[in-house]
Amino acid sequence: MNPNPTLAEARRGGIVESFHRGALAVVDADGSVHTTIGDIERPIFPRSAVKVLQALPLVASGAADRWQLSDEELALACASHGGEPVHAQTAAAMLAKAGVDPDALECGTHWPYNDAALKAMAARGEAPSALHNNCSGKHAGFVCLGCFMAEQGAAGRDRRDFLRGYVRPDHPVMREVTAALQATTGHDLAHTAVGTDGCSIPAYAIPLRHLAHAFARVGTGVGLSPGHARAAKRLRAAVAKAPFMVAGSGRMDTRLMARLGERLFCKVGAEGVYCAALPELGLGLAIKIDDGNNARACEVVLAAMVERLLPLADEDRAFVHTLSDLELGNWNGIEVGRLRAADLMRAGAPPSP
């Protein structure tokens, strides 16, 4: 099989210093392929890129209404956040509404990804907790769902007993989450590779074509159950109102969605994965960079596809272009090169509206 084409390149001294190969799929809600580059049938682990799919049962079940979750809290349930104070506080608030404390979280503990938050905690002599984990909002959503299921008599046990081990594939909470992933992607999760994600939940290998189809469905509601369609619409609206909760200061997802609102839902995943919904076009997008490069290659490819697909006003196009063609500088502030989406990515961009 031929290798995937170059989607992004780092240039220095007039030549390409690094090539980043990959694949992407753009699919509509009926499953028709709009754009394909590279191998879109190879199963890949989408990791955190599918958090909105994993959050659907939180809303569809009635748990979000039962615990009166706010837009900020619902956005955090879809987040890979930087662990800034408002992120940790919001995750704690979600748990408090369901009547449990942060010890219920099974995502593990790490220092905040946000450098300023990390340094401030260290200066105060504080240690991180599970609330600072970038997945704490997603896990708080799982806990809220589990508390609701326990209240409804799903286990007939105390909610803390019921919640224990909710990250396991056979736990009722995770069965609901996996069922939502199966329903939205249409991929047979019972017969695909299964790993363990960084936050300890199951990770399923899914082809880009199926991931893009799922995000087209999330953007339109077409092909989803009525409950999942309502949940997808509510989660997208919450993220558009509170994009800071999804990532944080200076982060790509927050910057793009703060600028474009409900015109774009995008979410990065580990190891060079990005998924996005473009609701007004009825399209979903899924990207995988072969070398797993996230903060560089995957982001510029996502930005280039937004430029290519969405009709943008001149100011918005200029903003997005700064994310798809980046100046590379050194420690003295001297421009030394550029990181940019390959020319292949820029064909057929729509005109400004």
C-alpha positions in Angstrom: 0.0 0.0 0.0 1.3 3.5 -0.8 2.0 5.6 2.2 -0.4 8.4 3.1 0.4 11.8 1.5 2.0 14.7 3.2 -0.6 16.9 4.9 1.7 19.3 6.8 5.3 20.4 6.5 7.8 22.3 8.6 10.0 24.5 6.4 13.4 26.0 7.3 16.1 27.6 5.2 14.0 27.3 2.0 13.5 23.5 2.2 11.1 21.1 4.0 12.7 20.0 7.2 9.9 17.7 8.4 7.0 16.0 6.5 3.9 14.9 8.4 1.9 12.3 6.5 -1.7 11.4 7.2 -5.2 10.8 6.1 -8.6 12.5 6.4 -12.2 11.9 5.6 -15.1 14.4 5.1 -18.5 12.6 5.1 -22.1 13.8 5.1 -24.8 12.6 7.4 -26.1 10.0 4.9 -22.6 8.4 4.9 -21.6 9.7 1.4 -17.9 10.6 1.2 -17.3 14.2 0.3 -13.5 14.3 0.4 -10.9 11.7 1.1 -7.2 11.9 1.4 -5.1 8.8 2.2 -6.4 5.6 3.8 -9.7 6.3 5.6 -10.6 2.7 6.2 -7.7 1.8 8.5 -9.0 1.6 12.1 -7.4 4.2 14.4 -7.9 5.1 18.0 -9.7 8.5 18.1 -9.0 8.8 21.9 -10.3 12.2 23.2 -11.6 13.4 19.9 -14.9 11.5 20.5 -15.7 12.9 23.9 -18.9 14.5 22.6 -20.0 11.1 21.5 -19.2 9.7 24.9 -21.2 12.5 26.6 -24.4 11.8 24.7 -25.9 9.4 27.3 -25.4 12.1 30.0 -27.9 14.3 28.3 -30.1 11.7 26.5 -30.7 9.7 29.7 -32.1 12.7 31.6 -29.1 12.9 34.0 -28.0 16.3 32.9 -31.5 17.6 33.6 -31.7 15.7 36.9 -28.5 17.4 38.2 -29.3 20.7 36.5 -26.0 20.8 34.7 -25.1 24.2 33.2 -23.7 25.0 29.7 -20.2 25.3 31.3 -20.6 21.9 32.9 -21.8 20.2 29.8 -19.0 21.8 27.8 -16.5 20.4 30.3 -18.0 16.9 29.8 -16.7 17.2 26.2 -13.4 18.6 27.2 -9.7 17.9 27.2 -9.0 20.9 29.4 -5.8 22.6 30.7 -6.5 22.2 34.4 -7.0 25.9 35.0 -8.8 26.8 38.2 -12.2 27.2 36.5 -11.9 23.8 34.9 -11.1 22.0 38.2 -13.8 24.0 40.0 -16.4 23.2 37.4 -15.7 19.5 37.6 -16.0 19.6 41.3 -19.4 21.5 41.0 -20.7 18.7 38.7 -19.8 16.1 41.2 -21.3 18.1 44.1 -24.6 18.4 42.2 -24.8 14.6 42.0 -23.9 14.3 45.7 -20.4 12.8 45.5 -16.9 14.1 46.0 -13.9 14.1 43.7 -12.7 10.7 45.1 -15.3 9.2 42.9 -13.3 10.1 39.8 -11.3 7.2 38.3 -9.4 9.1 35.6 -6.1 9.4 37.6 -4.1 12.5 38.6 -1.7 14.7 36.7 -0.5 18.3 36.9 -2.4 20.8 34.9 -1.4 21.0 31.2 -1.7 24.8 31.5 1.7 26.1 32.4 0.5 29.1 34.4 -1.9 27.0 36.4 0.8 24.4 37.1 3.4 27.0 38.3 0.8 28.8 40.5 -0.1 25.5 42.2 3.6 24.6 42.7 4.3 28.1 44.1 1.5 27.6 46.7 2.8 24.1 47.6 -0.3 22.4 46.3 -0.5 19.0 44.8 -2.7 18.1 41.8 -5.9 16.0 42.2 -8.0 14.1 39.7 -9.9 17.4 39.1 -6.8 18.7 37.3 -6.8 15.7 34.9 -7.6 16.9 31.4 -10.4 14.3 31.4 -12.0 15.2 34.7 -15.0 16.8 33.0 -15.7 13.8 30.9 -15.4 11.6 34.0 -17.5 13.9 36.1 -20.1 13.4 33.3 -19.8 9.6 33.7 -20.2 9.9 37.4 -23.3 12.1 37.0 -24.7 9.5 34.7 -23.9 6.7 37.1 -25.5 8.5 40.0 -28.7 9.0 37.9 -28.7 5.3 37.0 -28.3 4.3 40.6 -31.1 6.6 41.6 -33.3 5.1 39.0 -32.7 1.6 40.5 -30.3 0.3 37.9 -28.3 -1.5 40.5 -30.3 -1.4 43.6 -27.2 -0.4 45.6 -25.7 2.7 47.2 -24.5 5.1 44.5 -20.9 4.9 45.6 -21.0 1.1 45.4 -22.6 1.3 42.0 -20.0 3.9 40.7 -17.0 1.8 41.7 -15.2 0.6 38.6 -17.2 2.7 36.1 -14.3 2.7 33.7 -14.5 -1.0 33.1 -16.1 -2.1 29.8 -18.7 -4.3 31.6 -19.9 -1.5 33.9 -23.4 -0.3 33.2 -22.1 3.3 32.8 -19.5 2.3 30.3 -21.9 0.1 28.4 -24.1 3.1 27.8 -21.1 5.1 26.6 -20.0 2.4 24.3 -23.5 1.9 22.9 -23.5 5.7 22.0 -20.2 5.3 20.3 -21.5 2.3 18.4 -24.7 4.0 17.4 -23.1 7.2 16.1 -20.2 5.7 14.2 -21.9 2.6 12.9 -18.7 0.7 13.3 -18.8 -2.8 14.9 -17.1 -2.2 18.1 -17.5 -5.9 19.2 -15.1 -6.9 16.4 -12.5 -4.1 16.4 -9.2 -3.6 18.3 -9.7 -2.4 21.9 -7.1 -0.7 24.0 -7.1 1.4 27.2 -7.2 5.2 27.0 -5.0 7.4 29.2 -7.9 8.0 31.5 -8.5 4.2 31.9 -11.7 3.8 29.8 -11.8 1.5 26.8 -10.5 2.9 23.6 -12.0 1.4 20.4 -10.3 1.5 16.9 -12.6 3.1 14.4 -11.9 4.1 10.7 -11.8 7.7 9.8 -14.7 7.3 7.4 -16.9 6.2 10.3 -15.7 8.9 12.6 -16.4 11.6 10.1 -19.9 10.1 9.6 -20.5 10.2 13.3 -19.6 13.9 13.5 -21.8 14.7 10.5 -24.6 13.0 12.5 -23.7 15.0 15.6 -23.9 18.3 13.5 -27.3 17.5 11.9 -29.1 14.9 14.1 -29.6 12.9 10.9 -29.3 9.1 11.5 -29.3 9.5 15.3 -32.0 8.4 17.7 -34.3 11.2 18.9 -32.6 11.2 22.3 -29.1 11.3 20.9 -30.1 14.0 18.3 -31.4 16.2 21.1 -28.3 15.5 23.2 -26.0 16.4 20.4 -27.7 19.7 19.7 -27.6 20.6 23.4 -24.0 19.7 23.8 -23.0 21.7 20.7 -24.9 24.7 21.9 -23.3 24.4 25.3 -19.8 24.3 23.8 -20.5 27.3 21.6 -21.6 29.3 24.7 -18.7 28.1 26.8 -15.8 27.2 24.5 -13.2 28.0 27.2 -14.3 24.9 29.1 -13.4 22.6 26.2 -9.7 23.4 26.2 -8.6 26.7 27.8 -6.2 29.6 27.4 -4.5 29.7 24.0 -5.7 26.2 23.0 -6.8 25.5 19.5 -10.3 24.1 20.1 -11.2 27.1 22.4 -9.8 29.7 19.9 -11.6 28.3 16.9 -15.0 27.7 18.5 -14.9 31.1 20.3 -14.4 32.7 16.9 -16.9 30.6 14.8 -19.5 29.6 17.4 -22.0 26.9 16.4 -20.6 26.9 12.8 -17.9 24.5 14.0 -17.5 21.9 16.7 -14.0 20.5 16.8 -12.1 18.3 19.2 -8.5 17.1 19.3 -7.5 13.6 20.3 -4.2 12.1 21.3 -1.7 10.9 18.8 -2.6 13.2 15.9 -6.3 12.9 15.7 -8.9 15.6 15.1 -12.7 15.3 14.5 -15.1 18.1 13.7 -18.7 18.8 12.7 -19.7 21.6 10.3 -23.4 21.7 10.9 -24.4 24.2 8.2 -22.7 22.1 5.6 -24.0 18.8 7.0 -20.5 17.5 7.1 -18.2 15.7 9.5 -14.4 15.6 9.4 -11.9 13.2 10.8 -8.1 13.5 10.6 -5.2 11.2 11.6 -1.5 12.3 11.4 0.5 9.1 11.0 3.4 10.2 13.3 1.0 11.2 16.1 2.0 14.9 15.9 -0.8 16.9 17.7 0.3 20.4 18.6 1.9 21.0 15.2 0.7 19.0 12.2 -2.8 18.0 13.3 -3.8 21.5 14.2 -2.6 23.1 11.0 -4.4 20.5 8.9 -7.7 21.0 10.9 -7.4 24.8 10.3 -6.7 24.3 6.6 -9.8 22.1 6.2 -11.9 24.7 8.0 -10.6 27.3 5.5 -11.2 24.9 2.6 -14.8 23.9 3.6 -16.5 26.8 5.4 -17.4 30.0 3.6 -15.7 32.6 5.8 -15.8 36.4 6.1 -12.4 38.0 5.3 -11.6 38.6 9.0 -12.5 35.1 10.0 -10.5 33.6 7.0 -7.5 35.7 8.0 -7.8 34.4 11.6 -8.1 30.8 10.6 -5.2 31.2 8.1 -2.9 32.2 11.0 -3.6 28.7 12.4 -2.9 26.8 9.2 0.3 28.7 8.3 2.4 29.4 11.4 5.6 31.4 11.8 8.3 29.4 13.6 10.5 31.5 15.8 13.5 30.9 18.0 14.2 32.0 21.6 15.5 35.4 20.3 12.2 36.0 18.5 13.7 35.5 15.1 11.6 33.9 12.4 13.3 30.6 11.4 10.7 28.9 9.3 7.1 28.0 8.9 4.7 25.2 9.8 2.0 25.0 7.2 -0.6 22.7 5.7 0.6 21.2 2.5 -0.7 22.6 -0.8 -2.8 19.4 -1.2 -4.9 20.7 1.7 -5.8 24.0 0.1 -7.5 23.0 -3.2 -11.0 24.1 -3.7 -11.5 26.6 -0.8 -15.0 28.2 -1.0 -15.3 32.0 -1.7 -15.9 34.4 1.1 -19.7 34.9 1.7 
